[in-house]
Structure formats: structure tokens, C-alpha cells
Amino acid sequence: MNYPKKVTIGDITVRDGFQHEEIYIPMEAKLWTAEQLILAGFKHVEVTNLGNPSGMPQFKDADELMKRLRTSKKIAHLIDSVSLTCVTIREKAVERAIENRKNGFGPDRILLMVSTSESHHKKNSGLSLDDYWKMSEKYIKQARDAGIKVNGTVSTIWGCPIEGPTEMKKAVEFTKRWFDIGASDVEHADHDGSASPDRIYKYFSMLMDEFQNPQKHIVHLHTTRGWGLANVLAALQAGMTNYESTMGGLGGQPANFVSGVPVSGTGEYYYKDSSIVGLVSTEDMVVMMDEMGIDTGLDVDKILNIGKMVERIVGKRLRSECIKTGRIPKSLSGR
């Protein structure tokens, strides 16, 4: 098997993971999680969403969380080496990120997002693809002028929960367009867990034929059908070196009901049962890569402990197997 011997992993629990929960996660719990992730060695952490909190009440604490993280004494010695990302789907969110940056607590990186499926994109952003590309070109320049890097995400690469099958070649074209208008890196997302390992390998091989440098591309996989780690292995074999995940496999579509209050504008879920969706588990992916001899630069034992605490924060059993089974011993026990 051919795969990289060193990878980068970003954790997106505090944003992508917690946004799926139908209870409000206290700001202090989000802060604790972000701090612990940084102490475990993560250099890329997705913290919050700067969109309108009426549609995303989980992130009504976005500014306070970023301020507390920027001034945290626990991670003061590490914060300058960590990239903090905020999601900014629309114009006002980007403007908010820029203003926060000027005031000393804004993100190092923001995220804009397109779907290759027009209907999925419209539902997610409220704009047509043509209008979104025009908006992105304008706001990427403004963000970069403010010292903020921009990630361009491409979604529905392997299928759309609304339209069904999609054409992978279109995602490669969208990736090139992101770089052409100034994106720093591109996230390739299987947002509904519809990709099978063979198609993951085919897509990322196609992508590397076009772009060569894998470090500019982030692999974002869900495990709705239980294929998450199989897909990670397929991406590794295609030469991909940059991944993101959530503790316990948290995540999915944003909650439309938070702490007893219906959320306006979110709409119906794509799925019948919220427990079937989720991202690849950070704990399980890190333990698997560690066993394969792949250097993640992360403290594996600390990550397993964080995973146990995240289960307590959300109040339920999550998808990680390794927080139950632990790591595979590296030496004889002497028993």
C-alpha cells in the first residue's frame, strides 16, 4: 500500500460538530474543547460560524468565544502557531470577520462554500451559483487585504441529498475556479456520506493529476453509511495529506431546533434520524493513522480523553470506537 507518512489533521468539532446538536452547547464548553484540541497539537481548528445567529443560534456566542480563545492563558504559548477558522457563507459574515480581525479577535481564515448541485447550493447559501461566484471574488479580495486567508469549499462532489448523482469532474473545475479567484486552499466535502471508497480514490487521483500539491486540498468526509475510515484509507492511497474531522463523529446538517426553540429558515433535515449522520471520528482516524505509522503530530492519548469529555458535553454516546477500546499497545505488557 502506498500512502503518505505524514499528514495534517484539522479538527472542526466546535463548529461543524456542535452545530448539529439540538441543545445549546455553553460557550465555556466550546472554549474548553477548542483549548484542549490546541493543547493536543491541532494547528487548524474551526471555531464558529459568523452568520446571523437567528438562523444559527448555536453560534450566538461567536464573538465572545473568539475573544476568550484569543486571550486564553492556557494556550497563549501556542495560539500564534494555530489557524482559527470561522465559517462565513454570506457577505455580512465576511464583513463581520474583517471587522473582528481589525479589533484583534477575528479569524485567521474564513470559509466560503459552493455546491456542484445548484439546488443544494441555493438551499445552503440563498444565492444562485453565478451570483455566489461573483460575491466570492469580491469578498476574497477584501478578506485577504485584511490579512485573512480564505478556504473555498466544494460540496456535493459524490452526490446530492436533493438531486441525487452528480458529476465529479465539475468539482475539479470548481476547485480551479476557487484558486483562480484567490482561495488559499480548497475543502473537498462529502457532505451526505454518499461517496464509496472507489469513487473517493478516483476523484482525489483526478484532482492530483490536475493540481499535484495535496497540502492545498482538505479531505472532508462523513460516515453516514459507515464508510468513513474506508474512505480515509482510499484518500490516503490517492496521496492526500490534509484531513479534517470531529470528535466522536459529531456533525451533519445544522439543527433546526435548539434547546426547545424551532430555528427559522433551516428547513427540514435531509435525513429521517439525526443519529445516522456524522463526520469521520477524529479519535478513530488518529488512532488508525498512528497504527499505520503515519505521523499526525498529535497527542493520541490526550485526544482520546477529549473524546470522552465531548460525550459528556453533548450528553450522549458518540461514534468513536477508540475511546472505548483505546490504542493498540506499542510494547509488551509484561503480564
Buried (B, 14 or more C-beta within 10 A) or exposed (E): EEBBEEBBBBBBBBBBBBBBBBBBBEBEBBBBBBBBBBBBBBBBBBBBBBBBEEBBBBBBBBBBBBBBBBEBEBBEEBBEEBBBBBBBBBBEBBBBBBEBBEEEBBBBBBBBBBBBBBEBBBBBBEBEBEEBBEBBEEBBEBBBEBEBBBBBBBBBBBBBBBBEEBEBEBBBEBBEBBBEBBBBBBBBBBBBBBBBBEBBBBBBBBBBEEBEEBEBBBBBBBBBBEBBBBBBBBBBBBBBBBBBBBBBBBBBBBBBBBEEEEBEEBEEBBBEEBEEBBBBBBBBBBBBBBEEEBEBEBBBEBBBBBBBBBBEBBEEEBBBEBBEEEBEEEEEEEE
